[in-house]
Amino acid sequence: MGIISPYSFSHIFMVLQTVFFGLVVLIDIIHLILPSKSLKCGVPFLLVKLRDTIFTILAFPIGTFVFLSFWSIYHYDREMVYPKFLDDIIPSWLNHALHTIILPLALLQMYIQPHRYGSKMRGILGLAFFSAVYLGWVLWVHHAAGIWVYPIMERLSPVGLVIFLGVACITLAPLYLLGEKLNHKIWRSTAGSAGPQKKKKK
C-alpha cells in the first residue's frame, strides 16, 4: 500500500518486481542462445519454473492488491496511506511507478507469456505463508521501533486493526484465483500454449 517506510508492501513489491522482470529478461536471453531442446531440462527449465512460481503466487496477486488497496484508501482519505506532505518529497512518477503501473505490467506479462499454475492449495498456502511472514515483520517493526508501517494503522483500535489485517490477508486468495482464471482464459491451458486464444470466427 502506502510508501511511508521501506518496510511497506510497495517497497517489498518493488524489489520483487525487479527480481521477477530481471529473471524474465535472463530467460529470454537464454532462449535466444540455447536450442529449444535444451530449454526443457536443467537450469533453463528451473528458471522458467521459478519465474512462474513468483508470478502466480506473488507478483500478480500482490501487485493487484497493492494497486487496489492503495488507490481505494487514497481516494477515501489519502492521509491514511500517502500524506500530502509526501508530494514535496516523492515525485508523482515514482508514486505511479509503485502503485499504478504495476497492474498494467502484470496484465501485459500475463498476455504475452503463459504461466504454469500449480495446485490451488499450494498457491494459496504459499501466498498465505508470505502474508504471515510480512505481517510478522510489520508487528515486529512496531514492537521494536514503535512505529506503524502505514498511517492507517495508527488510527485503528486493536479490534479494528485485527479486522483490517485479516481482511487484507483474506483478499489475496481471491486475487490469486483471479490470476489463474485470467491466465486460463487468455491461454488455451494453464500449462501454456503457443499464444493467446484466437477468437472463433462466427
C-alpha positions in Angstrom: 0.0 0.0 0.0 1.5 3.3 1.0 5.2 4.2 0.8 5.8 5.7 4.2 8.7 3.4 5.0 11.0 0.8 3.4 9.0 -1.9 5.2 5.8 -1.2 3.2 4.2 -3.6 0.8 5.0 -1.2 -2.0 8.8 -1.2 -1.3 8.9 -5.0 -0.9 6.9 -5.5 -4.1 9.2 -3.1 -6.0 12.1 -5.4 -5.1 10.1 -8.4 -6.0 9.1 -6.9 -9.3 12.7 -6.0 -10.1 13.8 -9.6 -9.4 11.0 -11.0 -11.4 11.5 -8.9 -14.6 15.2 -9.5 -14.3 14.5 -13.2 -14.3 12.2 -12.7 -17.3 15.0 -11.0 -19.3 17.5 -13.6 -18.3 15.2 -16.4 -19.5 14.6 -14.6 -22.8 18.3 -14.3 -23.4 18.8 -18.0 -22.6 16.0 -18.8 -25.1 17.9 -16.8 -27.8 21.2 -18.6 -27.1 20.2 -22.2 -26.4 18.4 -24.6 -28.8 14.8 -25.3 -27.8 15.6 -28.9 -26.7 18.0 -27.6 -24.1 15.3 -25.4 -22.5 13.2 -28.4 -21.3 15.6 -29.5 -18.7 18.4 -28.4 -16.4 18.9 -24.8 -15.3 16.7 -23.1 -18.0 13.7 -25.3 -17.0 14.2 -24.5 -13.3 14.4 -20.8 -14.1 11.1 -20.9 -16.0 9.5 -22.8 -13.1 10.9 -20.2 -10.7 9.5 -17.4 -12.9 6.1 -18.9 -13.0 6.1 -19.5 -9.2 7.0 -15.9 -8.5 4.4 -14.5 -10.9 1.5 -16.7 -10.0 1.9 -16.8 -6.2 3.4 -13.4 -5.5 3.7 -10.9 -8.4 0.2 -10.9 -9.8 -1.9 -11.2 -6.6 0.3 -8.8 -4.6 0.7 -6.3 -7.4 -3.1 -6.3 -7.9 -3.6 -5.9 -4.1 -1.2 -3.0 -3.9 -2.9 -1.2 -6.8 -6.5 -1.8 -5.5 -5.8 -1.2 -1.8 -3.6 1.9 -2.2 -5.9 3.8 -4.6 -9.1 2.8 -2.8 -7.8 4.1 0.5 -6.1 7.1 -1.2 -9.4 8.3 -2.7 -11.2 7.7 0.6 -8.6 9.6 2.7 -5.1 9.9 1.3 -3.7 10.8 4.7 -4.1 7.1 5.7 -1.6 5.8 3.1 0.1 8.8 1.4 0.0 12.0 3.4 0.0 15.2 1.4 3.5 16.3 2.6 5.0 13.4 0.6 4.1 15.3 -2.6 7.0 17.6 -1.9 9.4 14.6 -1.3 8.4 11.9 -3.7 7.9 12.7 -7.4 4.5 11.9 -8.9 6.0 9.5 -11.4 7.6 7.4 -8.6 4.3 7.2 -6.8 2.6 5.9 -10.0 5.6 3.6 -10.6 5.0 2.0 -7.2 1.2 2.0 -7.2 -0.2 2.3 -10.7 1.9 0.8 -13.4 2.3 -2.5 -11.5 -1.1 -3.8 -12.5 -0.9 -3.0 -16.3 2.6 -4.6 -16.3 1.3 -7.7 -14.6 -1.6 -8.0 -17.1 0.7 -7.3 -20.0 3.1 -10.0 -18.8 0.2 -12.4 -18.5 -0.9 -11.7 -22.0 2.4 -12.1 -23.7 3.7 -15.0 -21.7 1.8 -18.1 -20.4 2.4 -19.1 -16.8 2.1 -22.5 -15.4 -0.2 -22.5 -12.3 0.3 -25.3 -9.7 -2.5 -26.6 -7.5 -4.8 -24.0 -5.9 -3.9 -25.3 -2.4 -0.2 -24.9 -3.0 -0.6 -21.5 -4.5 -2.9 -20.1 -1.7 -0.7 -21.7 1.0 2.4 -20.1 -0.5 0.6 -16.7 -0.6 -0.6 -17.2 3.0 2.9 -18.0 4.1 4.3 -14.8 2.6 1.4 -12.8 4.1 2.1 -14.3 7.6 5.8 -13.5 7.3 5.2 -10.0 6.2 2.5 -9.5 8.9 5.0 -10.7 11.5 7.6 -8.3 10.1 5.1 -5.4 10.4 4.3 -6.3 14.0 8.0 -6.7 14.9 8.8 -3.2 13.4 6.1 -1.7 15.5 7.3 -3.6 18.6 11.0 -2.7 18.0 10.7 0.9 16.7 7.3 1.9 18.0 6.0 2.9 14.5 3.4 1.5 12.2 4.3 1.0 8.6 1.1 2.6 7.4 -0.6 5.7 8.9 -4.0 4.0 8.7 -2.8 1.5 11.4 -2.3 4.4 13.9 -6.0 5.3 13.6 -7.4 1.9 14.2 -8.4 0.3 17.5 -6.9 -3.1 18.3 -10.1 -4.8 17.1 -10.2 -2.6 14.0 -6.5 -3.4 13.3 -7.2 -7.2 13.6 -10.1 -6.8 11.2 -8.1 -4.7 8.8 -5.2 -7.0 8.6 -7.5 -10.1 8.4 -9.4 -8.7 5.5 -6.2 -7.7 3.8 -4.8 -11.2 4.0 -8.0 -12.9 3.0 -8.3 -10.7 0.0 -5.1 -12.1 -1.5 -6.7 -15.6 -2.1 -9.4 -14.4 -4.5 -6.7 -12.3 -6.3 -4.7 -15.5 -6.8 -7.7 -17.3 -8.2 -8.4 -14.3 -10.4 -4.9 -14.5 -11.9 -5.4 -18.2 -12.5 -8.7 -17.6 -14.3 -7.3 -14.8 -16.4 -4.3 -16.9 -17.4 -6.5 -19.8 -18.3 -8.8 -17.6 -20.3 -6.0 -15.9 -22.3 -4.2 -19.1 -23.0 -5.6 -22.5 -24.0 -4.4 -24.1 -20.8 -2.6 -23.1 -17.6 0.3 -25.3 -18.7 0.9 -22.8 -21.5 0.3 -22.8 -25.2 1.7 -21.2 -28.4 -0.1 -17.9 -27.8 -3.3 -16.2 -26.7 -6.6 -17.9 -27.7 -7.8 -16.9 -31.1 -11.3 -15.7 -31.3 -13.6 -18.1 -33.0 -15.0 -16.9 -36.3 -18.7 -16.7 -36.4 
